[in-house]
Amino acid sequence: MKIIETNTLLQALGVKITRLKILAPAIAKKASPGQFIALMVSENGERIPLTIVESDIEKGTITLIVQEIGLSTKLLGAMKEGESLYSLVGPLGHATEIKNYGKIIVIGGGVGIAEIYPVARGFKAAGNRVEAILGARTKDLLILEGELRKVSDDVKIATDDGSYGRKGFVTDILKEAFTQHPASSAEYGLVYAVGPIPMMKAVSSVTKGFGVKTLVSLNALMVDATGMCGGCRVTVGGKVKFTCVDGPEFDAQGVDWEELEKRNRVYEDKEKHICKLKNIK
């Protein structure tokens, strides 16, 4: 569980995203696209789930990408090479069902781009035509563009302010892909999206209108991450599911997005209070 390598992937406009390579041979051997780990920085800390972005069986390492938001992610981002995590468990969750759909679209927003990368790589290896749509508030907050270009047949980018790619949202590009010519939406076997909840919700709304199968990897709050606590409950298709053991991927058009948004804001005030007490910015 030793940190072999750490580097700042992005630091701009108050956002810091860090890439960590961790020695975890057993996890590296078993990890598949779509799965995640849960780690604790210290004995008194919380477990936090992070997608396994890459795994190297020969070196016994896994790569994680984390955006510093709350207390635990800030502490993780401050760790140095050679230091060890208190605990690490994984791989967790169901792996993505990688098969040949023919033509798919992967959509990533913000740090969610790190989560679509291993999935895009897997689908490309299975013979799919992979089209990637990446979104960020501004050019300085875009990550892994080069990596996605290597595993995608086409990459389009949208920024809120128009500083890179086209000005607008990922859904604008998605709608265009579906309406380029008659029946074009029928060419796509799957849309796979990860990012902020409003983005995934918007993608779901678009694809529902065109009847395209859509999967999202949810970032519901997890406490135990192994199905014991129920903290990551989500409602999908009218049924209660646990993101950690039933997911993290779900049918986007069945997700109760309003409920998910409310649950993910439960600890916001407490996180800000603790960070203020510990003088962590």
C-alpha positions, 0 to 999 in steps of 0.5 A: 500500500506504499505510494510509489509515485505521485504528481499533480495532474492539474492545479488551476482555478482552485481545483487540484487533481493528483495522480497516484501510483500505489503498490498493490499487487493483488489488486492490480492482478484482479482489476478490470475496467469499471472497478474501484478501490476504497482506501483510508489515509489514516486509522481515524479517517473515512474510507473513500472510493476511487476508480482504478484508472490503470493497473500494471500486473508486472509492476504490481501497481494501480493508478488512482486519480483524485480531486481534492474536495473534502478532508480525506481527499485533501489529506490523500493529495498531500501524501508523499512518495514512500508513504503508505496508506492505512488501508486499501481494499479492492477491486470492488464493484462490478466490472464493465461488461466489455463487448463489441457494440460496434459504435459507442460514445464515452462521455466524461466531465471534470474528473469523471474523464479519469473514470471513462479512460479505462472503460474506453480503453477496454471497449477499443480493445474489444473492437468498438469504434469509440467516440469520446466527448470530454467536458470541462469548465475551461481549458485549464481544467481538462485532464487526460486528453492525450490518453483518451485520444490514444484509445478513441477514434474521435475526440470532441471537447466542450468547455463552458467558456469556449476556451477550448474545443467548442463553447457549450456542453457535452450534451450539445455534441451528443445531440449532434452525433445523434442527428447528423443524418437520418437514423444516426442514433441507431448506429450507437450501441451504447453511451457511457457517461461519468461526471457531475450529477447534473451532467449525467442527468442531462446525458440521460435525458438526451439519450432517452429521447433517442432510445440509446442504451446508457450507462453511468458510473455513480459517485454515491457517498460510501462509508463501508463500500462493501455492502454493510452500511447502506450509505450509498443507496440509490434508487434505480428503476424504482428499486433500492440499490447499493452503489458499492455492490450492485454498481457502480454502473447503472442504467442512466434512465432508471436513476432517481437523480433528484434523490442522488443529488440530495444524498450527495449533499448530506455531509457538505456542511460538516466537511467544510466545518472540519476543514476549517478547524484543521486549517485545510483549504 
